[in-house]
Amino acid sequence: MYIYANIHFHIYLYSAFHNTYRFTAALQNMHVYYNCSPMLFCSFSGFLCHCSEFTIETEGKTFKLTKDMVNVKRFQKTLHVEEVVPNVIEPSFGIGRIMYSIFEHTFRIREGDEQRTYFSFPATVAPYKCSVLPLSQNQEFMPFVQELSEALTRNGVSHKVDDSSGSIGRRYARTDEIGVAFGITIDFDTVNKTPHTATLRDRDSMRQIRAEVSELPEIVRDLANGAITWTEVESKYPIFEGQETTQFCTILEELT
């Protein structure tokens, strides 16, 4: 509790004022007429000392005051509590501190490789929920990349397409570094087999499952929203161990 003194200046009205201006009902019952500033106090005091009367205006009316009608007094009032309504609120925390805390608590290093770092953001707060990664720049992959990107957008899943020329391992590492929670990879099995399937990779465990292309956007959406867990996904879909397409196809792709 804060206790401090505040200086006030009041103009007190005597009965002579009420007798003169009794027609003014709004002012007849006022004991303290005016709570004035120090400058106005000095002005009224000077008029009372040197002039027999002075005029003031209030409520659209003019009043002529004489010494027998009014007296000006100064007094000190102690205030124990002053209530204010702030119009500017500056909290002790900001988005910068929140972001730093998230980065600090989610920064990880891959076991056995200090150069491979990543952010283990929960999927709900990750800037990108999913990446779409064609195995190479083979044009046969592009229709599936576009299909998945459009389906992810329809499901409200923020995603990133990385079709650069780097190896798939390097691109996994790049997306891990910025905290992308999941990654869909289009490979030769996606193109050569029906129904068309692709792999879905979990960032933290680096484990992958294989599911139909049409199912993957909804799976990622449910994972990002917390409706299902990665453990549940692994129990429902087969674990990806490697492409079944022959090595011959891979060699042909590299040659072309």
HELIX and SHEET records of a PDB file:
HELIX    1   1 SER A   15  THR A   20  1                                   6    
HELIX    2   2 ALA A   25  GLN A   28  1                                   4    
HELIX    3   3 PRO A   38  HIS A   50  1                                  13    
HELIX    4   4 ILE A   95  THR A  106  1                                  12    
HELIX    5   5 GLN A  139  PHE A  141  5                                   3    
HELIX    6   6 MET A  142  ARG A  154  1                                  13    
HELIX    7   7 ILE A  168  GLU A  177  1                                  10    
HELIX    8   8 PHE A  188  ASN A  192  1                                   5    
HELIX    9   9 LEU A  216  ASN A  225  1                                  10    
HELIX   10  10 TRP A  230  LYS A  236  1                                   7    
HELIX   11  11 GLN A  247  LEU A  255  1                                   9    
SHEET    1   A 3 VAL A  32  CYS A  36  0                                        
SHEET    2   A 3 TYR A   4  LEU A  13 -1                                        
SHEET    3   A 3 VAL A  70  LEU A  79 -1                                        
SHEET    1   B 2 GLU A  53  THR A  58  0                                        
SHEET    2   B 2 LYS A  61  THR A  66 -1                                        
SHEET    1   C 2 PHE A 107  ILE A 109  0                                        
SHEET    2   C 2 THR A 117  PHE A 119 -1                                        
SHEET    1   D 5 HIS A 159  VAL A 161  0                                        
SHEET    2   D 5 CYS A 130  PRO A 134  1                                        
SHEET    3   D 5 PHE A 182  ILE A 186  1                                        
SHEET    4   D 5 THR A 197  ASP A 202 -1                                        
SHEET    5   D 5 GLN A 208  GLU A 212 -1                                        
END                                                                             
